[in-house]
Amino acid sequence: MLPELRARALRLSRCPTVADDLVQDTVERAMRFEENYIPGTNARAWLFQILFSVFITRCRRSRRESRALGSLASDPVAWTTPDVAAPMASLTPSLRRHLSDLPESFRKAVELVDLGEMSYRDAADQMGVPVGTVMSRLHRGRKLLAAALTPAQESQLAA
């Protein structure tokens, strides 16, 4: 299977050294998790899936690292400052006003999920409601907010 794995890795990465590393990581991961392989199933497909998983993980890691290096290039001490900004601080006065005009349940969902970047589950726990309710309130809150902002944006463009 090694020649087939290397050929697939080479097609994915387009670099012989990266392809060799992908194959090595694939074989290592397959050996580590061989108890997850179900005998009698397609071993070739299982190995190719592991290879693809390893490749995607490397791509994501590389993207994160390049973003981090990019921010460090412009600000060498960027890693020392927290990334979290006050959610309401970056809102325009108009958006802040329209958000405060929303019914409490919808506003809370929008603030927790969209502005506070909470997961639906965490927002549901904090609000004391089911996850589906949070999703519904978030959808309706966003819709009301968009409707409230649309006339304001049109009048600003006309001025």
KACOR-V508793 format. One line per field, one symbol per residue. psi: psi as a letter, one per 40 degrees, with the letter a starting at -180 (. if undefined). A space follows every 50 residues. Layout:
# KACOR-V508793
psi = ???
This chain:
# KACOR-V508793
psi = eddddddddddddfhdddddddddddddddddfdeehhieihdddddddd ddddddddddddddddddddddddgdfdeeiiehihdedeiidddddddd eiiddddddddddddefiidddddddefiidddddddddddddddddddd dddddddd.
